[in-house]
Amino acid sequence: MKEQAQESVVHDKLGDYIEDTLALEESVVDQLDSMIGSVERSPVLMELLQRHRQTSRLQVERLKSRLELLGRGTPVRKRIEGMAMTLIKNVSDVLRTDAPGKVGRDAYLLAHTQIAAYELLSRTASAAGDSETVDLARTHLDEDRKCADEIAEHWDDFFQLTLADWLEKDAERKQPTATV
């Protein structure tokens, strides 16, 4: 009887973890949308972030399908929470200096947050005896590790774009201003 109660609790928590991970992925898509414009002068970095965004979009669709198969709908409250976090992030993007380098940092952190979410989801699914969700979480883990690795391979590109911004701003600051 105790095992049945534990299995029921874990199964309920599994749905919650999938909902949480879905909200995270939707937020990641929104955040990557806002980041892409910060690196528009680098086609390589734009493509990198666009690939990460596309991967996250596919993950959103797979998670929604998984929730439907488990009899749970799309969680509206969690989506609203994710949108609020994205709004806060977008405001900080506007206020941010050194945008390209910090976009790289933030994209790297997002990928690792996704990795952590899927590590927990795979373990929860395993404890619930849900092998399909375990497989999904492991697939997403592999995808997000690849995204994190790709970002890490481009630290120099993020820095060079930041350096170019610094030099451009310094040159603008040193321009003599016309006085009337």
C-alpha positions as a printed NumPy array, in Angstrom:
array([[  0.   ,   0.   ,   0.   ],
       [  2.867,   2.355,   0.834],
       [  4.428,   1.685,  -2.595],
       [  1.12 ,   2.579,  -4.287],
       [  0.924,   5.847,  -2.374],
       [  4.534,   6.656,  -3.279],
       [  3.919,   5.815,  -6.939],
       [  0.823,   8.048,  -6.979],
       [  2.703,  10.962,  -5.414],
       [  5.647,  10.544,  -7.796],
       [  3.296,  10.298, -10.791],
       [  1.558,  13.554,  -9.747],
       [  4.931,  15.21 ,  -9.26 ],
       [  6.004,  13.982, -12.676],
       [  3.181,  15.995, -14.252],
       [  4.258,  19.02 , -12.227],
       [  7.88 ,  18.601, -13.366],
       [  6.821,  18.328, -16.997],
       [  4.732,  21.498, -16.594],
       [  7.663,  23.287, -14.951],
       [ 10.006,  22.181, -17.708],
       [  7.513,  23.264, -20.37 ],
       [  7.262,  26.716, -18.763],
       [ 11.067,  26.897, -18.662],
       [ 11.358,  25.959, -22.337],
       [  8.729,  28.518, -23.371],
       [ 10.611,  31.147, -21.407],
       [ 13.894,  30.091, -23.036],
       [ 12.35 ,  30.545, -26.494],
       [ 11.175,  34.038, -25.539],
       [ 14.538,  34.961, -24.031],
       [ 16.475,  33.702, -27.028],
       [ 14.186,  35.784, -29.256],
       [ 15.291,  38.883, -27.356],
       [ 18.97 ,  37.86 , -27.367],
       [ 19.277,  37.272, -31.097],
       [ 19.008,  40.993, -31.875],
       [ 21.974,  41.701, -29.607],
       [ 24.292,  39.696, -31.836],
       [ 22.88 ,  40.659, -35.227],
       [ 26.302,  41.883, -36.393],
       [ 27.593,  38.317, -36.185],
       [ 25.884,  35.867, -38.532],
       [ 27.659,  32.992, -36.749],
       [ 26.292,  33.945, -33.333],
       [ 22.839,  34.709, -34.735],
       [ 22.717,  31.262, -36.323],
       [ 23.913,  29.668, -33.085],
       [ 21.177,  31.31 , -31.006],
       [ 18.559,  30.635, -33.681],
       [ 19.479,  26.921, -33.61 ],
       [ 19.16 ,  26.896, -29.821],
       [ 15.775,  28.631, -30.103],
       [ 14.602,  26.096, -32.707],
       [ 15.721,  23.218, -30.499],
       [ 13.77 ,  24.71 , -27.599],
       [ 10.689,  25.188, -29.784],
       [ 10.771,  21.502, -30.716],
       [ 11.178,  20.616, -27.053],
       [  8.129,  22.74 , -26.193],
       [  6.027,  20.81 , -28.701],
       [  7.25 ,  17.436, -27.425],
       [  6.56 ,  18.403, -23.805],
       [  3.051,  19.592, -24.694],
       [  2.399,  16.266, -26.413],
       [  3.684,  14.392, -23.384],
       [  1.406,  16.374, -21.06 ],
       [ -1.577,  15.628, -23.298],
       [ -0.76 ,  11.908, -23.269],
       [ -0.645,  12.048, -19.469],
       [ -4.042,  13.758, -19.4  ],
       [ -2.779,  17.171, -18.344],
       [ -3.411,  20.308, -20.357],
       [ -1.095,  23.212, -20.996],
       [ -0.542,  24.97 , -17.657],
       [ -1.715,  28.586, -18.073],
       [ -0.387,  29.797, -14.71 ],
       [  3.102,  28.526, -15.405],
       [  3.046,  30.118, -18.869],
       [  2.104,  33.467, -17.311],
       [  4.922,  33.1  , -14.773],
       [  7.351,  32.362, -17.609],
       [  6.143,  35.391, -19.566],
       [  6.663,  37.603, -16.503],
       [ 10.222,  36.343, -16.105],
       [ 10.882,  36.971, -19.796],
       [  9.527,  40.506, -19.495],
       [ 11.894,  41.183, -16.615],
       [ 14.745,  39.705, -18.658],
       [ 13.84 ,  41.863, -21.669],
       [ 13.915,  45.01 , -19.527],
       [ 17.35 ,  44.048, -18.221],
       [ 18.493,  43.459, -21.829],
       [ 17.611,  47.062, -22.674],
       [ 19.573,  48.33 , -19.678],
       [ 22.515,  45.986, -20.22 ],
       [ 25.88 ,  47.17 , -21.451],
       [ 28.4  ,  44.774, -22.995],
       [ 25.393,  43.009, -24.531],
       [ 27.033,  40.414, -26.82 ],
       [ 29.281,  38.901, -24.152],
       [ 26.518,  38.85 , -21.594],
       [ 24.132,  37.359, -24.133],
       [ 26.634,  34.509, -24.509],
       [ 26.798,  34.135, -20.747],
       [ 23.022,  34.182, -20.423],
       [ 22.495,  31.708, -23.282],
       [ 25.048,  29.386, -21.665],
       [ 23.25 ,  29.667, -18.313],
       [ 19.892,  28.973, -19.988],
       [ 21.26 ,  25.814, -21.588],
       [ 22.586,  24.615, -18.245],
       [ 19.294,  25.424, -16.537],
       [ 17.589,  23.284, -19.175],
       [ 20.108,  20.499, -18.528],
       [ 19.36 ,  20.613, -14.8  ],
       [ 15.608,  20.516, -15.466],
       [ 15.941,  17.427, -17.662],
       [ 18.225,  15.684, -15.178],
       [ 15.497,  16.059, -12.55 ],
       [ 12.715,  15.192, -14.986],
       [ 14.432,  11.98 , -16.12 ],
       [ 14.903,  10.841, -12.516],
       [ 11.326,  11.699, -11.577],
       [ 10.008,   9.878, -14.649],
       [ 12.159,   6.87 , -13.814],
       [ 10.8  ,   6.799, -10.257],
       [  7.262,   7.014, -11.696],
       [  7.989,   4.128, -14.077],
       [  7.378,   6.339, -17.136],
       [  9.981,   5.15 , -19.633],
       [  8.629,   7.363, -22.446],
       [  9.208,  10.519, -20.399],
       [ 12.635,   9.199, -19.355],
       [ 13.523,   8.792, -23.037],
       [ 12.17 ,  12.255, -23.873],
       [ 14.13 ,  13.86 , -21.022],
       [ 17.325,  12.11 , -22.111],
       [ 16.829,  13.226, -25.715],
       [ 16.357,  16.805, -24.519],
       [ 19.402,  16.472, -22.263],
       [ 21.541,  15.492, -25.235],
       [ 20.173,  18.389, -27.299],
       [ 20.755,  20.954, -24.559],
       [ 24.249,  19.686, -23.806],
       [ 25.012,  20.155, -27.497],
       [ 23.623,  23.729, -27.345],
       [ 25.746,  24.507, -24.269],
       [ 28.836,  23.048, -25.942],
       [ 28.229,  25.086, -29.103],
       [ 27.917,  28.277, -27.077],
       [ 31.151,  27.447, -25.231],
       [ 32.926,  26.96 , -28.568],
       [ 32.103,  30.584, -29.426],
       [ 33.303,  32.494, -26.342],
       [ 35.897,  34.253, -28.497],
       [ 33.203,  35.357, -30.957],
       [ 31.04 ,  36.744, -28.149],
       [ 34.045,  38.569, -26.717],
       [ 35.185,  39.978, -30.066],
       [ 31.716,  41.37 , -30.709],
       [ 31.711,  42.912, -27.235],
       [ 35.169,  44.385, -27.812],
       [ 34.008,  45.888, -31.115],
       [ 31.085,  47.503, -29.259],
       [ 33.44 ,  48.916, -26.616],
       [ 35.749,  50.394, -29.236],
       [ 32.833,  51.848, -31.201],
       [ 31.388,  53.48 , -28.076],
       [ 34.802,  54.791, -27.093],
       [ 35.267,  56.339, -30.557],
       [ 31.823,  57.954, -30.353],
       [ 32.616,  59.366, -26.93 ],
       [ 35.851,  60.885, -28.219],
       [ 34.154,  62.547, -31.186],
       [ 34.191,  66.325, -30.764],
       [ 30.701,  67.665, -30.304],
       [ 29.619,  70.641, -32.313],
       [ 28.707,  73.667, -30.246],
       [ 26.457,  76.352, -31.516]])
